[in-house]
Every structure is written in structure tokens, then in C-alpha cells.
Amino acid sequence: MAKLVFGLNVSLDGYIDHDRFMPGPVLFRHFIESVRGAAAIVYGRRMYELMRYWDEDHADWEPAGGEFAAAWRSRQKWVVSHTLKSVGPNATLVEGDLETAIRGLKDRLTGEIGIGGSDLAGSLTELGLIDEYQLYFHPVVLGHGTPFFTAPRPRLRLVASDRIDEDVIRLTYVPA
């Protein structure tokens, strides 16, 4: 049985904003390996549309960009959306009951299934389906934006903390 893991870069005050801070080389390498090791990834619509950037090669990429794109393209993706009519390569649109679809993925796959999107993570948390939260804290204070947690959560228990590079620490929590 697979476990669902929601992990994103987050500011010190709890917000996510992919335009305001980016991973450095060490953290980017960590994310390449994380995607390579994922059994699959489940995205909400907005995060999936953002990640579609990696579907096409870009001339200005460093070699690590190509590595990340190759890893991302190779992963099976499921996309939860009520508005999209189709999705790109190696992706499946989740239709029908979210809980049934995600429980089915957890039962069929082994390893980690990444979750992309805070709204989707909020819905999956309400259903009791997320097994682990990984917060990659950056030394940035945004003051506003999209929160990592979109609603109150059940109590969490810290199970790991590790420094990923000189400025980023990952805190890993599981439901208590």
C-alpha cells in the first residue's frame, strides 16, 4: 500500500509562492531524486497547470532542469479537476468520487504518492488520506498568499527534521 505525502516549499510564515522563492541547487537535486523515487503524483488543477512547464524542453535550462523534466515526465500523474476536459502525457484525469479514486491508488501502488496543490491536500486531509506532510521552510516571510494548510488540521506529530541545504530545513509530520 502506498502512502500519500504532501510536501512543498513554504515561507517561515506558512505561505507557498512559487514565484517568490526558488530552490537552490542542493534542494533542486533533492527534488529531482524525490520525483524519481515517487510511485506517482496526484495534482490539483492549478498545480498541474504550473508543472506542465516541464512537459517541453527549454533552451535556457541548466542540466539539472533537464534531469527534473525527465523524472517528472516519467512519473504517472493523476489530475483532480472539475474544469479540465483533458490532461497531458502520462496523466489521467480523476473523475467521480475523489475518496474512492485516491483510496484505489493507495491500494494499487507501493511507495510514495506525491500530492501537488494545497487545496487538493486540504480535501485529502479532510478525508483522512494524507499520511505525511513535508514542509520545506525557506528563510522568507511573505505576509500573505496561499497557505500551506488551507484549513485547520488534526494534531500532527513531528517525526523528522533535516537540513536540506544551507537555508532550508524540512520538517516531516504525520497525523498524531
Buried (B, 14 or more C-beta within 10 A) or exposed (E): EBBBBBBBBBBEBBBBBEEEBEBBEEBBBBBBEBBBEBBBBBBBBBBBBBBBEBEEEEEEEEEBBEBBBBBBBEBBBBBBBEEBEEBBEBBBBBEEEBBEBBBEBBEEBEEBBBBBBBBBBBBBBBEEBBBBBBBBBBEBEBEEBBBBBBEEBEEBEEEEEEEBBEBBBBBBBBBE
